[in-house]
Amino acid sequence: MASRISVFFKKPEYDSAARHLTKEMRQAFPSRKGVSAETARTFLVEGPGDRAFLGEAAALIFADPIIETAELGTWPEKRFDFAVSVGYKPGVTDNTARTAAQALADYAETRKIPGEWNVAYSRLFFLRGFADAGEVKAFITGNVLNELIEQFELISAGDWKAGRRFSDTLQAPHFERGAPYETLPLDIEDPLLTRLSRDRILSLSLEEMKAIQGYFAAAGERREKRAAHGLGPHPTDVELEAISQTWSEHCKHKIFAARAFYRDSHSGEQRTIDGLFKTYIKATTEQIAKTRRDLLSVFTDNAGIVAFDDEYAYALKVETHNSPSALDPYGGAMTGIVGVNRDILGTGLGARPIFNTDVFCFADPSYDGKVPAKLMHPKRIFRGVHRGVKDGGNESGIPTVNGAIVFHPRFLGKPLVFCGTGGLLPRTVRGRDAVEKPVPPGSLIVMVGGRIGKDGIHGATFSSAALTEASPTSAVQIGDPITQKKMTEFLMAARDRGLYIGLTDNGAGGLSSSLGEMAQTSGGCRIDLDRAPLKYPGLKPWEILISEAQERMSLSVDPARWEDLLALARLHEVEASVVGEFTDSGYFHCTFEGKTVCLLELEFLHHGLPRLHLRGVWKRPTLAPPDPKILQVENQLALLKKMLVRPNIASKEHWVRQYDHEVQASTVGKPFTGVDRDGPGDAAVLKPRFDSWQGLVVSCGLAPRYSDIDARAMTLAAVDEAMRNLIAAGGDPATAVGLDNFCWPDPVSGEDNPDAEFKLAQLVRSCEALQEACLAYGLPLISGKDSMKNDYGRGKERISVPPTLLFTAAAKIDDVRRSVTTDLKKAGNAVYLLGLTRSELGGSEFLAERGLLGDRAPDLDAAGLKANLAAYRALHQAMKKGLVASCHDLSDGGLAVAAVEMCFGGMLGFTLELAKVPVEGLPSDTEILYSESLGRLLVEVPPARAKAFEAAMKGTTFAKVGLVAAKPVFTVKGRSTRGLLLEVPVAPLKDAWKGALVF
Amino acid sequence: MKTKTPPKKSARPRKSPKAAPRPPAKGKPKPSAKAARSKGGARASGVRVCLLTGFGINSDRELGACFERAGAVAVPVHLSELVSQKNPLDRFQIFAIPGGFSYGDHLGSGRVMATRLRLGLGEALHAFVAQGKPVLGICNGFQVLVKAGFLPDLSGKGNQELTLTHNDSGLFEDRWVHLAAAPKNPSIWLAGIRSLQLPVRHGEGKLVVPDEAALGALRAAKLDALLYTDAGGAPTQAYPANPNGSAGAIAGLSDQSGLVFGLMPHPEANMIRQHEPQWQRGKPSLIGPAASALKADDGSGMALFYNAVAYCRKNL
């Protein structure tokens, strides 16, 4: 029978969780008196130790003797209206319970008590100020727990007095496995094929189902081979699931591989594109690669690999985890970050993750409209996603160095959660080229790390569909950063000792996807599914094959090194198991207890997928220019104040501070800078080697607001913003690389998706613009990803996210001691503005503040791109000579916001003269202040260096637009009005800007 | 066993520790003085640092780099390896527990690691200190040393006497803080340091004492070695200068011998001058005689490592 160990705080002042919960309860019930909470923790434990042992263990391991007391089966006197216990459902990853079980086993071992422990963990809440159980339920399900993965028990004070207590049954996940497989005949009518795909969450189209039907219908050699392995002509569920995972949009990128027909309804121009990826992305990089020697591996591995110096290379990858984060923001975001860490760990012979980047897109957290069924309020998503990424990154010991949080109303339908990781990889390991990844036939398949459970089944196929009320909850999973950290250290040690030949991560699609990919290199594989370690019994073979249970990697291992690898794994307390071998049989072959359950020709599995055909028609949306009256702003100060507290502009410090951004001691350019360490940084500057001053600059850009005008503008803005940020911090443009992450609403036509052709046209325009900008800037695309089903619901209820490209960029800097920050440094310095300001308010934060979209978003033609690059190159040379004191890029909110942010960092004043700003046409003062034209940077230069700076920038568009002032006052002299447009002390502006997004 | 009397000449004048050295563990062979010199002596092979790793520790690499920059040899050793060996610490002069999230801190920060360390390595570590060898715990390592009873150990019994728990803000935060060394503190790690800036990166750094008397006793023994201060250098309880609400503004503790030191802020994160967020605005933050030991581009945090290495060279 299970025993209960509960841990209570000795004094309320130690209970910080209660303080925060009480605050939330008071917000939820503002007029209620006497609302308060107390918290505690409780564990149900079952194992070989007796009561005396548990008493000792409770005091030693579970409670802190200074501030807590542990109770073994007893309850102290508590005053409450309702007692609530909240714990994970059986089978869901529970890191606290796992640690408790391990600590109990370790302690028992010192007392010579061998055996396993089972533990369930729950949080306890004792709530006061409630009379109604329904009200408590509503509050806790809305604020404390997620019913998809957690369960709760509620006991009223009355019931408690009557003797009722929380259940003492330790629930264990229990499943019946049944037969090892089920056959699923495909010689059925088309509607039944479609239904089969939907019912089993295969996410395959009819055409794809028919291709599978054709494969199994073929008689002859194929049937004989199957018969020889004891299989009939019809596919097994294992086979169908393996195909469906491999063919998922998530794994095969069907939309980017499709043949796409595009027509511009205005010009009448039309053409057929032979694959967006091949035409616009791969071709771009191949073109640029001709002039670059540092691109060691692109498009073949988990992540792009770029030379850092003669000894090291860096790898960079950005992933999205949108659908899981919509269902369970905490678990979804956490598995996003630890998942992309594994991508890097599985790059080449294994790269060590050295930094994370995180970009989130949410609806406004102050949204007060209706939240559609199954979706969560944006505030809750924001909190959960942030906490998941924070815990995932911090606990893994990887600094989160760069990112963004962007808001748009339509991210209500699906939040976007981009998680990126960079890694460092020695270019050779024990004489082997560490970029190469051979998988010789005869090598063992070894799975290391966590065990397999039902968690994450159908993650890959589920993310390839729109979110609906019927989305599967099994797709939700929680990460375990500590298990992964142990695995990481083990793998790094095994790599350096040459104990494995190659490796890859188990992500979407689980073993079916990771081993299916590796088997392509060797020419086949045999997986013995019964040899894979399970979290609990009862999993069916197909579930073992496709489970996305976290923290696992697959290795290919020389049988002669297996014993050594296993010994090292034991030292690190990491589980490692042989689960099969790589072959050259030409088959993806799975067995279970000696019987074949899956036998698929590798060629069909990877190349049997019929190609998608898509159609896009571009028709410009009907747009209106803003009423000129809008631009005549009476009170510029009131406007500036309003702009600074807009969610897209307000400081994100409250959230970003919670990320460890400097573990590993490489972060030189930090997220915040300046006298009070609260001025925003443009890009991260890292010094990855302790013994070298060479650095890596990392930045990002995205502008979903422009998509509703033209996805082309959105794309140019994303690429240029990332590039500007790199340059602003000191990155060398000649070494810059980029990563494209597309998050799009579904561009595949269907009953539920009437405007798919428009969405595809947007995608084509975005790809074209991406190619144009990257070719112009010399930016190779070293890695990327697409997430193409970012919609909620069907029909009229459908909410589609604005098409979004996240552009992540990195560049080297020769010496981090020449890097530049954004904070103003010294009174008397000159401030220059680089680039041309146009009347480009379309999609701007200014018009959004006025509730408008506008018609003219920032744009760049070939000449504009060329001019920008010339300016970036010149500025970089000026920085290398030490001519620049500070530099900040202009993006959301334009010149006004960038200028005032530089004042925030330096707590100095700035006098800006709009008449001196280089402009095109005759923009008004408001346009000059808030237009978001691309290619612009503010640069602070000491007077003694002004001449040299101007010489360095010769031939580019720039002007001296103001001076740094000692008194922290932001002053703007208007172009059209004589005298002052604005004169405002910096401190109160900064307070408003810093406090706007704290909740 | 070569039981070192506490060093007379340390990096700066200080009082001799009052705590009696622990007797060596029973049944263990006593190495001869010669053996101790060749195995544990600092001069024979330079100062060797044992860096604890494993189970979620994550700041080991940069901490090792700091010790190496200060002239020592840093050897990462997995906890499983340490607890399985007979005399695991004999070949080292410094023992350091880096920051991280040992066992995920799921049962309270440092709790599980502290139990494992105490049961598996406790005697060896007490003997190590008794030999006059320095021990350092940073962040999670500090939490482990406190919860395993090594700090402050006023009673000399090796029990947990106070704790580190959730910040008043309820948040994990990464922020740079102003720190001052308490006057006349016994720590060899803080010799010559008056004040400096370091980052804190924790959610559970609030030092809590059982009662006011305990805080008084700490202060009387000068073990409240490192304090959070405002920009003017005065110890403070005000957030965010005191980032967690620690009693007595305590950021770091020494034991009575001055050899064992633990702190929540991260000296290894201020290895180079360019780590300080204000490096483009002026000089390194370190104030005190120890500043003269810093080389070009050294960060202020390096002073602690130079101190410990110099101490070992002189005394071991």
Interface residues (C-beta under 8 A of the other chain):
Chain A: Y14 S16 A17 R19 H20 L60 I61 F62 D64 P65 I66 I67 E68 N95 T96 R98 T99 A100 Q102 A103 D106 Y107 T110 K390 N394 E395 S396 G397 D480 P481 I482 K485 K486 E489 L571 H572 E573 R657 Q658 Y659 D660 H661 E662 V663 Q664 A665 T667 V668 K670 F672 T673 G674 V675 R677 K687 F690 V816 R817 V820 T821 K825
Chain B: T53 G54 F55 G56 N58 S59 R61 E62 A65 R69 H78 S80 E81 G99 G100 F101 Y103 G104 H106 L107 G108 R111 V112 T115 R116 L119 G120 K147 Q160 E161 L162 T163 T165 H166 N167 D168 G170 L171 F172 E173 D174 R175 W176 P199 R201 V208 V209 P210 H266 E268 A269 M271 I272 Q274 H275 P277 Q278 W279 Q280 R281 D297
